[in-house]
Amino acid sequence: MLHAVQQWRTQAGFSLSTEDEYTLVKQLNHSYVIYGTLLLFPVSLLESQTWKAINGQDQTALQDLLILVAKHLKVTHIAVTKPIPPQVDGDDSQDNVVRSPSKFMPLYGDFGRETDGRPPTQDDFNKAYWVTAKQNGVFQTWAPRWTMFSRGNISEKARILELPAVASAVAEGVEDGRGCTAVDLYAGIGYFVFSYLKAGVSKVVCWDLNPWSIEGLRRGAAVNKRKTVTHAEHFGVDHMVDEDARLLIFNESNEHAIDRLATLRRRLPPVRHVSCGLLPTSRGSWTTAFAVLDPIAGGWVHVHENFELSEIADRAEGVRKEFQRMYDMTDHAEYAKVVLEHINRVKTYAPGVFHVVLDIYIPPYRTAPCV
């Protein structure tokens, strides 16, 4: 970064004191990340006085600087990343349910064309800029202009790979010959999907509303050499499991998951794990998660929530009680307790607020039919 700034200063003839040069290098170096050929700067860079001075005086000089940064750091695209807004731009009443990074700011390179709010076409996908990154031996692919990538989830992805509950479900599936299924109700580009597959889960069934996320999921699956099948490729849901695919994808609301899986249940391995990975709360998916778990084998729901530090224990118990209430409403063979097995603090979401994952075990509540 220092060499890029020094070369730019010489070539552009931009008046910059030694102190300002040091400040600029320090600011450019602070918290930038590189994924493949993409460099991302934090939004704080835009607020720095040195950056404002350069940006305000000469756009050509700024582009020259970015060209040199790209050259020296061996990237092709540069952008500023900002937090995902909770509401859609221009409409404070409409939630940003597809988690679109609408505040994303390209600085250098072609990130693909605008879609003006219309659904993307295959041509849009083909002309977009896609990035692939590798974490925990798993590849993930996304279009940064249209979908988010959270590097803070890396520890949770790794945890899924080594989670005893996942290993247990896989082992039981191998022993009885039926395998096991995981369901991801907010799959995104496959944050946790590929961890389940790498851990040995037979099939993962996914839902996401964002077509760009679905395309990233498909592309990521191809890089990971995982065969996929999407609902759009078939006339009926029941045909989806005819293919030797380990990843079944629905580009629709997970409100349809109960009906879809009811149709597929006899042709899928038992659903043993369900991921509810929406922040700040996944509450809207809890009933669905409980309903799609295999009632004979039981299983685990992984609930993602944002909790204040002082409230984590109490609120986690509140979530457990909600699943206990659902369990108690079933025609269970005998009473059993829903268990909060673990609370995992993933990362700080805001001052005093943590992104946590609750591992909740749901016991079987139905006996296998006599054969």
Protein Blocks (a to p, Z undefined) as FASTA:
>chain_A
ZZmmmmmmmmnopacdfklmmmmmmmmmnopacehjaccddfklmmpmklmmmmmmomml
mmmmmmmmmmmnopabdcddddddfbdehiakbccfkopafkbccfbdcebjaeehpacd
fklmmmpccddddeehiacdddfklpccdfklmmmmmmmmmgmklmmmmmmmmmnonopa
dddfblmnolmmmmmmmnopabdcdddfblklmmmmmmmmmmnopacddfklpcbfklmm
mpccfbdcddddfklmmmmmmmmmmmpccdfbdcdfbdfbfklmmmmmmmmpcfklopad
dddddddfklmmmmmmmmmmmmmmmmmmpccfbdcddddfbccdfbdfbghiacdddddd
dddfbdcddZZ
